[in-house]
Amino acid sequence: MKRRKFLKRASLTGIGVAVGSNLIAKNSKEHRQSERLFSGVAKNFPIVISTWNTPNATLKAGELLEEGYSSLDAVEQGCMIEEADAKNQSVGYGGRPDRDGNVTLDACIMDKNGDYGAVVYMQNIVHAISVARKVMENTPHVMLAGKGAEEFAVSSGYKKTNLLTQASKVAWEEWKKSANYQPVINIENHDTIGMLAIDKNGDISGGCTTSGLAYKMAGRVGDSPVIGSGLFIDNEIGGATATGMGEEVLKTVGSFLIVELMRQGNSPQKACEEAIRRIVVKNSNFENFQVGYIAINKKGETGYYSIHEYFSVSIYENKTCKNHLSDFYNKN
């Protein structure tokens, strides 16, 4: 009996060693494949890619990278350009309000270490992206909402500002005459600036900031401040961010999906196309809303794709900033 137990245990131990060895070999193989796919520094570093035609923001981020600033600094200060621009009625100061006439902001930021900060439904503070960074660096939390976010911003030295400009107020009052909530595809920079950057060290960071869909229900929060949906960064692989109908991005956790597809060896372009396909096949109403994605991998390769025509991206590389029209799914 004792001999049989000894032999059984020895056999199981042998199987365990074999399985363990196989797993180690498999993991080592995958690690080597990952190194081959994503190691090295591309010639076009530093690089910035942003949603829509945002040359001032993208150029600002690129210039900071050329001076040696980190990708995190560049993303924050680049996004701040759009937040302060009253003419951009989809981000920050001058953003279109919700149905009650309140401009509410969502933003998040993510760095090379995978650290993340966000604010949601914040009012009266222009630079939501900067407050999101403060949440990441100066609190034990990753997300603050509403009055709590506003109070934290004020305690951090940010001034309260009425974000509803006269132009946005007039547009809101005109909307109230019919109060028909129907997002119009590409009528504005469709509610978001998302930005991804790689600095001279090859480190990736990203940011996303918005005033949300115009005339949304009070309390509505979209994908922009939600990690994995509006933005995701993995410094070993790459990053992605989204713009458009946030509800649809949330349902598919789009930015995380794109990074995981790149981890599997897909190019940023193929990953963006697949993320859009996931939305389209799951929603027969896709003709009535827009979603666009941008992505970048560790090699500095970029990708961008949307459901409908006229989505565009701004790219800074080789000390030049250019706007590029995106390819799109709905070509019927």
WOVEN-V873598 format. One line per field, one symbol per residue. ss: DSSP state (h for helix, s for strand, l for the rest). phi: phi as a letter, one per 40 degrees, with the letter a starting at -180 (. if undefined). burial: + if it has 24 or more other ideal C-beta (glycine too) atoms within 12 Angstrom, else -. A space follows every 50 residues. Layout:
ss: ???
phi: ???
burial: ???
//
This chain:
ss: lhhhhhhhhhhhhhhhhhhhhhhhhhhhhhhhhhhhhhllllllllssss slllhhhhhhhhhhhhllllhhhhhhhhhhhhhlllllllllllllllll llllsssssslllllssssssslllllhhhhhhhhhhhllllssshhhhh hhhhhllllllllllhhhhhhhhhhlllllllllllllllllssssssll lllsssssssllllllllllllllllslllsssslllssssssslhhhhh hhlhhhhhhhhhhllllhhhhhhhhhhhhhhhlllhhhllssssssslll lssssslllllssssssllsssssslssllll
phi: .ccccccccccccccccccdcccccccccccccccccbcgbcccccabbb cgcbcccccdccccccchccccccccccccdccccccccbafcgcccccc gbcbbbaaaabccgcaaabbfcbgbccccccdccdccbbcbbabbfcccc cccccchcccbccccccccccccccccbfccadbcgcbcfgabbbbabcc cgcbbaaaaabgccgccdgcbccdcbdgbcaabbccbiaaabahccdccc cbfdccdccccccchccdccccccccdcccccaccccbabbbbbaabccg cbaaaacbcgcabbbbafgbbbcbcccaccbc
burial: -------------------------------------+-----+++++++ ++++++++++++++++--++++++++++++++++++-++++++++++++- ++++++++++++-+++++++++++++++++++++++--+--+++++--++ -++--+-+--+-+++--+--++--+-------+-++-++++++++++++- -+++++++++++++++---+++++++++++++++++++++++++++++++ +++++++++++++--+++++++++++++++-----+--++++++++++++ ++++++++-++++++++---++++-+++++--
//
